[in-house]
Every structure is written in C-alpha cells, then in structure tokens.
Amino acid sequence: MATGTIGAFERSLTDVGVELTRTTPATFAETLAGVVDEPAVGTPLGFDGVSLKDTPVTTELTPRALTEAQTGVTPVGRAIAQYGTLVVESNAAGNEPVSLYPPTHVGVVRESDVLADVTEAMPHLAGRFSDGGSVVFATGASATGDMGALVNGVHGPKTVRVVLVEGL
C-alpha cells in the first residue's frame, strides 16, 4: 500500500470514485491513449518531457471539437491529497471548458504537484489569485442534489480519471 502524500491522494481518489493511472514521462503517450475515450480534446500540458503530441488528443480547440469530444485532457496545477481534489487553473488555452464540458475529464498531474492539504496549496493559489487568475477545484465527477436526488454529470463530467506522472 502506498504511504505518504501520494498514498493519501490515491486513497482519496478511490473514495470519490476516480481512477488513478501512474506513468512515467517515457510511457506517457501510451498510458494516456489507454485512458481516453475518443474523440478527445486537450490543452497543452506545459510539463517538461511530457506532451499531448503522439497521443489521440487534439489540441486544436474549436467549438465543434469540444462539442464532439468524449474526453477532455488538461494539466492539473496542483492536487490536494486530503480530498482527492484537482486544482485546474483557468487559462487562455481553455482548461476550464475542456475539463468541464466533455463527459470524461482526464487530469494530468505531476507527482511533485500533489500537496497534502489546502493549507499547503495556499501560497501557489495566492499567487494565482493576486495575478487575476482563477481555478476550478474538482473533486470527483460532477454531482448535484438540486433535483431532489443525486444526479451525476449535470454541471460537469460524469467520469474523472487522473494520470499521475511519476518523477516530475
């Protein structure tokens, strides 16, 4: 069983029904191909040694591509192990719509960006907010009780998967 922050993150993801897949930079493209449902759209990851090139994910984001996509792939700026929360940073590339519109969201997170709790994430978040940026805190699939019963996928994806890139 995994211990420490990564172990806590894995357990929290399991608790909220999110599948975690581990990979390395060398096997990233193959791993990602195995967890996306096509067609898939994504935004540039911005991680050294890891990209969406050579994957079935298009980064040519158009309204049509977004509407037809079964999977949206985005980088995760930080992850909160305590809750299994993905911190998806809004940007001009379209992280927000890509993470929220398709039925499946795949968040790609570097191992070094998994933090123990919200308190540990605050310095990073304070910098984002002071620069006028925003983030989406996503914990599991979208769910709402507004309709009298719990309904999944109304305000976001029905399925969430995480690809953890080890060694970064």
For each residue, the residues with C-beta under 8 A, 3 or more apart:
1: 7
2: 6 7 10
3: 7
4: 7 8
5: 8 9 81 114 115 116
6: 2 9 10 81 111 114 164
7: 1 2 3 4 10 11
8: 4 5 11 12 81 82 116
9: 5 6 12 13 20 79 81 84 114 164
10: 2 6 7 13 14 20
11: 7 8 14 15
12: 8 9 15 16 81 82 83 84 85
13: 9 10 16 18 19 20 84 162
14: 10 11 17 18 20 84
15: 11 12 84
16: 12 13 83 84 139 140 141
17: 14 140 141 160
18: 13 14 84 140 141 160 161 162
19: 13 35 161 162
20: 9 10 13 14 161 162 164
21: 31 34 35 161 162 163 164
22: 163 164 166
23: 27 28 31 32 163 164 165 166
24: 27 28 165 166 167
25: 28 49 50 165 167 168
26:
27: 23 24 30 31
28: 23 24 25 31 32 50 163 165
29: 32 33 53 54 55
30: 27 33 34
31: 21 23 27 28 34 35 163
32: 23 28 29 35 36 52 55 57 73 106 108 163
33: 29 30 36 55 56
34: 21 30 31
35: 19 21 31 32 106 161 163
36: 32 33 40 55 56 57 70 71 73 104 106
37: 40 70 71 103 104
38: 56 70 71
39: 56 58 65 68 69 70 71
40: 36 37 55 56 57 58 69 70 71 72 73 102 106
41: 57 58 59 61 65 66 69 71 72 73 98 102
42: 45 52 55 57 58 59 72 73 74 98
43: 59 61 73 74 75 91 93 94 95 98
44: 51 52 59 75 93
45: 42 50 51 52 75 108
46: 75
47: 50 51 75 108 110 165 168
48: 168
49: 25 168
50: 25 28 45 47 108 165 168
51: 44 45 47 54
52: 32 42 44 45 55 57 59 73
53: 29
54: 29 51
55: 29 32 33 36 40 42 52
56: 33 36 38 39 40
57: 32 36 40 41 42 52 71 73
58: 39 40 41 42 61 65
59: 41 42 43 44 52 93
60: 65
61: 41 43 58 65 66 93 94 97 98
62: 65 66
63: 66 67
64: 67 68
65: 39 41 58 60 61 62 68 69
66: 41 61 62 63 69 72 94 97 98 101 102
67: 63 64 101
68: 39 64 65
69: 39 40 41 65 66 72 98 101 102
70: 36 37 38 39 40 102 103 104
71: 36 37 38 39 40 41 57 102 103 104 105 106
72: 40 41 42 66 69 97 98 99 100 101 102 104 105 106 157
73: 32 36 40 41 42 43 52 57 98 105 106 108
74: 42 43 88 95 98 99 105 106 107 108
75: 43 44 45 46 47 89 95 107 108 109
76: 79 86 87 88 107 108 109 113 162
77: 87 88 89 113 124 128 135
78: 87 109 113 114 115 121 124 125
79: 9 76 84 85 86 87 107 109 113 114 115 162
80: 83 84 85 87 115 116 117 118 121 137
81: 5 6 8 9 12 84 114 115 116 117
82: 8 12 85 116 117 118
83: 12 16 80 139
84: 9 12 13 14 15 16 18 79 80 81 139 140
85: 12 79 80 82 137 138 139
86: 76 79 107 109 137 138 139 160 162
87: 76 77 78 79 80 121 125 135 136 137
88: 74 76 77 95 96 99 107 135 136 138
89: 75 77 95 128 133 134 135
90: 95 96 133 134 135 136
91: 43 94 95 133
92:
93: 43 44 59 61
94: 43 61 66 91 97 98
95: 43 74 75 88 89 90 91 98 99 136
96: 88 90 99 100 136
97: 61 66 72 94 100 101
98: 41 42 43 61 66 69 72 73 74 94 95 101 102 105
99: 72 74 88 95 96 105 107 136 138 156 157
100: 72 96 97 105 136 142 155 156 157
101: 66 67 69 72 97 98
102: 40 41 66 69 70 71 72 98 105 157
103: 37 70 71 153 157 158 159
104: 36 37 70 71 72 157 158 159 160 161
105: 71 72 73 74 98 99 100 102 138 156 157 159 160 161
106: 32 35 36 40 71 72 73 74 160 161 162 163
107: 74 75 76 79 86 88 99 138 160 161 162 163
108: 32 45 47 50 73 74 75 76 162 163 165
109: 75 76 78 79 86 113 114 162 163 164 165
110: 47 113 114 164 165 168
111: 6 114 164 165 166 167 168
112: 168
113: 76 77 78 79 109 110
114: 5 6 9 78 79 81 109 110 111 164
115: 5 78 79 80 81 120 121
116: 5 8 80 81 82 120
117: 80 81 82 120 121
118: 80 82 121 122
119: 122
120: 115 116 117
121: 78 80 87 115 117 118 124 125
122: 118 119 125 126
123: 126 127
124: 77 78 121 127 128
125: 78 87 121 122 128 129 135
126: 122 123 129 130
127: 123 124 130 131
128: 77 89 124 125 131 133 134 135
129: 125 126 132 133 134
130: 126 127
131: 127 128
132: 129
133: 89 90 91 128 129
134: 89 90 128 129
135: 77 87 88 89 90 125 128
136: 87 88 90 95 96 99 100
137: 80 85 86 87
138: 85 86 88 99 105 107 156 160
139: 16 83 84 85 86
140: 16 17 18 84 143 160
141: 16 17 18 152 153 156 157 158 159 160
142: 100 152 153 154 155 156 157 158
143: 140 150 151 152 153 154
144: 147 150 151 154 155
145: 148 149 150 151
146: 151 154
147: 144 151 154
148: 145
149: 145
150: 143 144 145
151: 143 144 145 146 147 154
152: 141 142 143 158
153: 103 141 142 143 156 157 158
154: 142 143 144 146 147 151
155: 100 142 144
156: 99 100 105 138 141 142 153
157: 72 99 100 102 103 104 105 141 142 153 160
158: 103 104 141 142 152 153
159: 103 104 105 141
160: 17 18 86 104 105 106 107 138 140 141 157
161: 18 19 20 21 35 104 105 106 107
162: 13 18 19 20 21 76 79 86 106 107 108 109
163: 21 22 23 28 31 32 35 106 107 108 109
164: 6 9 20 21 22 23 109 110 111 114
165: 23 24 25 28 47 50 108 109 110 111 168
166: 22 23 24 111
167: 24 25 111
168: 25 47 48 49 50 110 111 112 165
